[in-house]
Amino acid sequence: MRGGWRTFVLVAVIAAAGAAGTLIVGAVMGMDTPSLADLLLALLVASLVTVVAAVLARPLLRRASFRQRFVALPLVAAGVALANLAVLAARMFVSHHDAVALTILLLYSVAAGVAAALVLARSSVAAVDRLGATAQRLGEGDLDARAGVLDAGLELDALAHTLDEMAVRLQEANERERQVEALRRDLITTVSHDLRTPLASLRAMVEAIDDGVVADPPSLRRYAMEMRRSVTQLSVMVDDLFELAQLDAGAIEAETRRAELAEIVVSAVAAVEPAANAKGLALLTDLGGAGDAACSPRLVRVLQNLLGNAVRHTPEDGTVRLSAHRSNDRLELAVEDDGEGIAPEDLAHVFEPFFRADPARSGAGAGLGLALAKRIVEALGGRISAQSSPARGSRFVVDLPL
């Protein structure tokens, strides 16, 4: 209803403006007052007829096709012109000869206008058909469908561009969904496999003890140690999975709690020290005067994962080094070992979840330690990188803003 009133007002304003312009032209051309009064009366009637015709034609044109709308424009314009010409001829403003000549010219103009309208309608209809076909293909799941450049006017070209952008976003969202689904399947497969080994070991040892197969104290102590190791593996995997699932960059950025780097390093080293001592490794730390730097407590988990990997893959009597360097508003932490190293073709994948192809990612856990470290570092606004050479050790570097 509101749209109908807007159409009525718009047509009335345009008709009034046309009538005013006609009167001005008549006055300029020297028409006397009675003639101008007659012309005003005729224009008022013509304006009223124009408004009524426009309001009545609106619902018809709303359901019309592009071709019908384009053709209607020159026909309406010619009809109005012929009606005005008839009024002017009847009022003796135009001679009979001039009226006939103008009528012939108007009829030619109608034919030319209809031809031009059909040409324009053809390109517009083709563009709309192309847009419809593209939208239908997208609706059927063909996310590669694109409308492309239509060359059918600014509005239709903008619509095609918007449709293509929507298709690109849908394709990206679909790809992300596939990646998430693939990651979920990998998670289930990998975790199921990694949980099976310690659980099977625990079950076998518990059954052996329960059935009385193992009863002597030395064997019981050995079984207890093995059970403790299996439980530790399970605990590490569950902690990694839980923290990776709960990790939220926005929550980390909103954290206000801080700890000195020296305290963080002490906590991380203490977590891996028993395993390092069991292998006779030297754990060396050099904070380079950066021990009082204020850092997120989550950095403990990052260093713990990096040090744990280094200890696990460094041979007996080897060395693991943790160093720090502060420069302006940046803090650089490096964990180095002289272990087995990482193959060049695997180095680019070490931070991917569940990546286990390289020896440096084998062992306890589900291959989530480095992926978790990367997520934490990036959430803190930093970067983490790896350098390694087979049989010469690895170096992991964490660069953080202070």
JONOR-V481597 format. One record per pair of residues at least 24 apart in sequence whose C-alpha atoms are under 10 Angstrom apart, sorted by the first residue. I is the first residue (numbers start at 0). J is the second residue. D is the distance in whole Angstrom. If there is no record, write none. Layout:
# JONOR-V481597
I;J;D + I;J;D
This chain:
# JONOR-V481597
3;54;7 + 3;57;8 + 3;58;9 + 4;54;9 + 6;50;9 + 6;53;8 + 6;54;7 + 6;57;8 + 7;50;7 + 7;51;8 + 7;53;8 + 7;54;6 + 7;55;10 + 7;57;10 + 8;50;9 + 8;54;10 + 9;50;9 + 10;46;9 + 10;47;10 + 10;49;8 + 10;50;6 + 10;51;9 + 10;52;10 + 10;53;7 + 10;54;8 + 11;46;7 + 11;47;8 + 11;49;8 + 11;50;6 + 11;51;9 + 11;53;9 + 12;46;10 + 12;50;9 + 13;46;9 + 13;49;10 + 13;50;9 + 14;42;9 + 14;43;9 + 14;45;9 + 14;46;5 + 14;47;8 + 14;48;10 + 14;49;7 + 14;50;8 + 15;42;9 + 15;43;8 + 15;46;7 + 15;47;10 + 16;46;10 + 17;42;9 + 17;46;9 + 18;42;6 + 18;43;8 + 18;45;9 + 18;46;7 + 34;90;9 + 34;92;9 + 37;90;8 + 38;86;9 + 38;87;8 + 38;90;9 + 38;92;9 + 41;83;9 + 41;86;7 + 41;87;9 + 41;90;9 + 42;83;9 + 42;86;10 + 45;79;8 + 45;82;8 + 45;83;7 + 45;86;9 + 46;79;10 + 48;79;9 + 49;75;10 + 49;79;8 + 64;120;9 + 64;124;9 + 65;116;10 + 65;117;9 + 65;119;9 + 65;120;6 + 65;121;8 + 65;123;7 + 65;124;6 + 65;127;9 + 66;113;10 + 66;116;7 + 66;117;6 + 66;118;9 + 66;119;8 + 66;120;5 + 66;121;7 + 66;123;9 + 66;124;8 + 67;116;9 + 67;117;9 + 67;120;9 + 68;116;9 + 68;117;10 + 68;120;9 + 69;112;9 + 69;113;8 + 69;114;10 + 69;115;9 + 69;116;5 + 69;117;7 + 69;118;9 + 69;119;8 + 69;120;6 + 69;121;10 + 70;109;10 + 70;112;8 + 70;113;5 + 70;114;8 + 70;115;9 + 70;116;5 + 70;117;7 + 70;119;10 + 70;120;8 + 71;112;10 + 71;113;8 + 71;116;9 + 72;109;10 + 72;112;8 + 72;113;8 + 72;116;8 + 73;108;8 + 73;109;6 + 73;110;9 + 73;111;9 + 73;112;5 + 73;113;6 + 73;114;10 + 73;115;9 + 73;116;8 + 74;106;10 + 74;108;10 + 74;109;6 + 74;110;9 + 74;112;8 + 74;113;7 + 75;109;9 + 76;105;10 + 76;108;10 + 76;109;8 + 76;112;10 + 77;102;10 + 77;105;7 + 77;106;8 + 77;107;10 + 77;108;8 + 77;109;6 + 77;110;10 + 77;112;9 + 78;105;9 + 78;106;10 + 78;109;9 + 80;105;8 + 81;105;7 + 81;106;9 + 119;151;9 + 120;151;10 + 121;151;10 + 122;149;9 + 122;150;9 + 122;151;6 + 122;152;9 + 123;149;9 + 123;150;9 + 123;151;6 + 123;152;8 + 123;155;8 + 124;151;9 + 125;149;9 + 125;151;9 + 126;150;8 + 126;151;6 + 126;152;9 + 126;155;7 + 126;156;9 + 126;159;9 + 127;151;9 + 127;155;8 + 127;158;10 + 127;159;9 + 129;159;9 + 130;155;9 + 130;156;10 + 130;158;8 + 130;159;7 + 130;162;8 + 130;163;10 + 133;159;9 + 133;162;8 + 133;163;9 + 133;166;10 + 134;159;10 + 134;162;8 + 134;163;9 + 134;166;9 + 137;162;10 + 137;163;10 + 137;165;10 + 137;166;7 + 137;169;9 + 137;170;10 + 140;169;10 + 140;170;10 + 141;166;9 + 141;170;9 + 142;166;6 + 142;167;8 + 142;168;10 + 142;169;7 + 142;170;6 + 142;171;10 + 142;173;9 + 143;167;8 + 143;169;10 + 143;170;8 + 182;352;8 + 182;353;9 + 185;352;9 + 185;353;7 + 186;240;9 + 186;352;9 + 186;353;7 + 186;365;9 + 186;367;10 + 188;353;10 + 189;353;7 + 189;354;10 + 189;355;10 + 189;364;10 + 189;365;7 + 189;366;9 + 190;236;8 + 190;237;9 + 190;240;9 + 190;353;9 + 190;364;9 + 190;365;6 + 190;366;9 + 191;365;9 + 192;365;9 + 193;232;9 + 193;233;9 + 193;236;8 + 193;362;10 + 193;363;8 + 193;364;7 + 193;365;6 + 193;366;10 + 194;229;10 + 194;232;9 + 194;233;7 + 194;236;8 + 194;237;9 + 194;363;10 + 194;364;9 + 194;365;9 + 195;233;10 + 196;229;8 + 196;232;10 + 196;233;10 + 196;363;10 + 197;225;9 + 197;226;8 + 197;228;8 + 197;229;5 + 197;230;7 + 197;231;9 + 197;232;7 + 197;233;7 + 197;363;9 + 198;226;9 + 198;229;7 + 198;230;8 + 198;232;10 + 198;233;8 + 199;229;9 + 200;225;8 + 200;226;8 + 200;229;7 + 200;230;10 + 201;225;8 + 201;226;6 + 201;227;9 + 201;228;10 + 201;229;7 + 201;230;8 + 202;226;9 + 228;363;10 + 229;363;9 + 231;363;9 + 231;364;10 + 232;362;9 + 232;363;6 + 232;364;6 + 232;365;9 + 233;363;9 + 233;364;8 + 233;365;10 + 234;364;9 + 235;363;8 + 235;364;6 + 235;365;9 + 235;367;10 + 235;368;9 + 236;363;8 + 236;364;5 + 236;365;6 + 236;366;9 + 236;367;8 + 236;368;9 + 237;364;9 + 237;365;9 + 238;364;10 + 239;300;10 + 239;304;10 + 239;364;8 + 239;365;8 + 239;366;9 + 239;367;6 + 239;368;7 + 239;370;10 + 239;371;7 + 240;364;10 + 240;365;9 + 240;367;7 + 240;368;9 + 240;371;9 + 242;300;10 + 242;371;8 + 242;375;10 + 243;352;10 + 243;367;8 + 243;368;9 + 243;370;8 + 243;371;6 + 243;372;9 + 243;374;8 + 243;375;9 + 244;371;10 + 246;371;9 + 246;374;8 + 246;375;8 + 246;378;9 + 247;374;9 + 247;375;9 + 247;378;8 + 248;374;8 + 248;375;8 + 248;376;10 + 248;377;8 + 248;378;5 + 248;379;8 + 248;380;9 + 249;378;8 + 249;379;10 + 250;378;9 + 251;295;9 + 251;297;9 + 251;375;8 + 251;378;7 + 251;379;7 + 251;380;10 + 252;295;10 + 252;378;7 + 252;379;7 + 252;380;9 + 254;295;8 + 254;296;10 + 254;379;10 + 255;294;10 + 255;295;8 + 256;293;9 + 256;294;9 + 256;295;7 + 256;296;7 + 256;297;10 + 257;292;9 + 257;293;6 + 257;294;5 + 257;295;5 + 257;296;6 + 257;297;9 + 258;291;9 + 258;292;8 + 258;293;5 + 258;294;5 + 258;295;6 + 258;296;6 + 258;297;10 + 258;298;9 + 258;299;10 + 259;289;9 + 259;290;6 + 259;291;5 + 259;292;5 + 259;293;5 + 259;294;6 + 259;295;9 + 259;296;9 + 260;286;8 + 260;289;7 + 260;290;5 + 260;291;6 + 260;292;5 + 260;293;6 + 260;294;6 + 260;295;9 + 260;296;9 + 260;298;9 + 260;299;9 + 260;323;9 + 260;330;10 + 261;286;8 + 261;288;10 + 261;289;8 + 261;290;4 + 261;291;6 + 261;292;8 + 261;293;9 + 261;294;10 + 262;290;8 + 262;291;9 + 262;293;10 + 262;294;10 + 262;296;9 + 262;299;9 + 263;290;9 + 263;293;10 + 263;294;8 + 263;295;9 + 263;296;7 + 263;297;9 + 263;298;7 + 263;299;5 + 263;300;9 + 263;302;8 + 263;303;10 + 264;290;9 + 264;298;9 + 264;299;7 + 264;302;7 + 264;303;9 + 264;321;9 + 264;322;10 + 265;299;9 + 266;299;7 + 266;300;9 + 266;302;9 + 266;303;8 + 267;298;9 + 267;299;5 + 267;300;7 + 267;301;9 + 267;302;6 + 267;303;5 + 267;304;9 + 267;305;9 + 267;306;8 + 267;307;9 + 268;299;9 + 268;302;8 + 268;303;7 + 268;306;7 + 268;307;9 + 268;321;9 + 269;303;9 + 270;299;10 + 270;300;10 + 270;302;10 + 270;303;7 + 270;304;10 + 270;306;9 + 270;307;8 + 271;303;7 + 271;304;9 + 271;306;7 + 271;307;6 + 271;308;10 + 271;309;10 + 271;310;7 + 271;311;9 + 272;306;9 + 272;307;9 + 272;310;9 + 274;307;8 + 274;310;7 + 274;311;8 + 275;306;10 + 275;307;9 + 275;309;9 + 275;310;6 + 275;311;8 + 275;313;9 + 275;315;9 + 275;316;9 + 275;317;9 + 275;318;9 + 275;319;9 + 276;310;10 + 276;315;10 + 276;316;9 + 277;315;9 + 277;316;10 + 278;310;8 + 278;311;9 + 278;313;9 + 278;314;8 + 278;315;5 + 278;316;7 + 278;317;8 + 279;314;9 + 279;315;6 + 279;316;5 + 279;317;7 + 279;318;9 + 280;310;8 + 280;313;8 + 280;314;8 + 280;315;6 + 280;316;5 + 280;317;5 + 280;318;6 + 280;319;7 + 281;310;10 + 281;315;10 + 281;316;7 + 281;317;6 + 281;318;5 + 281;319;6 + 281;320;8 + 282;306;9 + 282;310;9 + 282;317;9 + 282;318;6 + 282;319;5 + 282;320;6 + 282;321;8 + 282;336;10 + 283;318;7 + 283;319;6 + 283;320;5 + 283;321;6 + 283;322;8 + 283;334;10 + 283;335;10 + 284;319;9 + 284;320;6 + 284;321;5 + 284;322;6 + 284;323;8 + 284;333;10 + 284;334;9 + 285;320;8 + 285;321;6 + 285;322;5 + 285;323;6 + 285;324;9 + 285;332;10 + 285;333;10 + 286;321;8 + 286;322;5 + 286;323;4 + 286;324;7 + 286;325;9 + 286;331;10 + 286;332;9 + 287;322;7 + 287;323;6 + 287;324;6 + 287;325;8 + 288;323;8 + 288;324;8 + 288;325;8 + 289;322;10 + 289;323;7 + 289;324;6 + 289;325;6 + 289;326;9 + 289;330;8 + 289;331;9 + 289;332;10 + 290;323;8 + 290;324;9 + 290;325;9 + 292;325;8 + 292;330;8 + 292;401;8 + 293;401;7 + 294;330;9 + 294;379;10 + 294;399;9 + 294;400;9 + 294;401;7 + 295;375;10 + 295;376;10 + 295;379;8 + 295;401;10 + 297;372;9 + 297;375;7 + 297;376;9 + 297;379;9 + 298;372;8 + 298;375;8 + 298;376;8 + 298;379;9 + 298;397;10 + 299;372;10 + 300;368;9 + 300;371;9 + 300;372;7 + 300;375;9 + 301;368;8 + 301;369;8 + 301;370;10 + 301;371;8 + 301;372;5 + 301;373;8 + 301;374;9 + 301;375;7 + 301;376;8 + 301;397;9 + 302;332;9 + 302;333;9 + 302;334;8 + 302;372;8 + 302;395;10 + 302;397;9 + 303;368;9 + 303;372;9 + 304;367;9 + 304;368;6 + 304;369;7 + 304;370;10 + 304;371;9 + 304;372;7 + 305;333;9 + 305;334;7 + 305;335;9 + 305;368;8 + 305;369;7 + 305;372;8 + 305;394;10 + 305;395;7 + 305;396;10 + 306;334;7 + 306;335;9 + 306;336;9 + 306;395;10 + 307;368;9 + 308;334;10 + 308;336;9 + 308;359;7 + 308;360;8 + 308;361;9 + 308;362;9 + 308;363;10 + 308;368;8 + 308;369;9 + 309;334;8 + 309;335;7 + 309;336;6 + 309;337;8 + 309;338;7 + 309;339;10 + 309;340;10 + 309;359;9 + 309;392;9 + 309;393;8 + 309;394;9 + 309;395;9 + 310;335;10 + 310;336;8 + 310;337;10 + 310;338;9 + 311;338;9 + 311;359;8 + 311;360;10 + 311;361;9 + 311;362;8 + 311;363;9 + 312;336;8 + 312;337;9 + 312;338;6 + 312;339;6 + 312;340;8 + 312;358;8 + 312;359;6 + 312;360;9 + 312;361;9 + 312;362;9 + 312;392;9 + 312;393;10 + 313;337;6 + 313;338;4 + 313;339;7 + 313;340;9 + 313;359;10 + 313;390;10 + 313;392;8 + 313;393;10 + 314;338;6 + 314;339;8 + 318;392;10 + 319;392;10 + 319;393;10 + 319;394;10 + 320;394;9 + 321;394;10 + 321;395;10 + 321;396;10 + 322;396;10 + 323;396;10 + 323;397;9 + 323;398;10 + 324;398;10 + 325;398;10 + 325;399;10 + 325;400;10 + 325;401;9 + 326;400;10 + 326;401;10 + 327;400;9 + 327;401;9 + 328;399;9 + 328;400;6 + 328;401;5 + 329;381;9 + 329;398;7 + 329;399;6 + 329;400;5 + 329;401;5 + 330;381;9 + 330;397;8 + 330;398;6 + 330;399;5 + 330;400;6 + 330;401;7 + 331;381;10 + 331;382;10 + 331;383;10 + 331;396;7 + 331;397;6 + 331;398;5 + 331;399;6 + 331;400;9 + 332;383;9 + 332;395;8 + 332;396;6 + 332;397;5 + 332;398;7 + 332;399;8 + 333;383;10 + 333;384;10 + 333;385;10 + 333;394;7 + 333;395;6 + 333;396;4 + 333;397;6 + 333;398;9 + 334;385;10 + 334;393;8 + 334;394;6 + 334;395;5 + 334;396;7 + 334;397;9 + 335;385;10 + 335;386;9 + 335;387;9 + 335;392;7 + 335;393;6 + 335;394;4 + 335;395;7 + 335;396;9 + 336;387;10 + 336;391;8 + 336;392;5 + 336;393;6 + 336;394;7 + 336;395;9 + 337;387;10 + 337;388;10 + 337;389;10 + 337;390;8 + 337;391;6 + 337;392;4 + 337;393;7 + 337;394;9 + 338;387;10 + 338;388;10 + 338;389;8 + 338;390;6 + 338;391;6 + 338;392;4 + 338;393;7 + 339;387;9 + 339;388;8 + 339;389;6 + 339;390;4 + 339;391;6 + 339;392;6 + 339;393;8 + 340;386;9 + 340;387;6 + 340;388;5 + 340;389;4 + 340;390;5 + 340;391;6 + 340;392;4 + 340;393;5 + 340;394;9 + 341;385;9 + 341;386;8 + 341;387;6 + 341;388;6 + 341;389;5 + 341;390;8 + 341;391;9 + 341;392;8 + 341;393;7 + 342;387;8 + 342;388;7 + 342;389;6 + 342;390;9 + 343;386;9 + 343;387;8 + 343;388;7 + 343;389;8 + 346;384;10 + 346;385;7 + 346;386;8 + 346;387;7 + 346;388;9 + 346;393;10 + 347;384;9 + 347;385;8 + 347;386;10 + 349;384;10 + 349;385;8 + 350;374;9 + 350;383;9 + 350;384;9 + 350;385;9 + 359;393;9 + 372;397;10 + 373;397;9
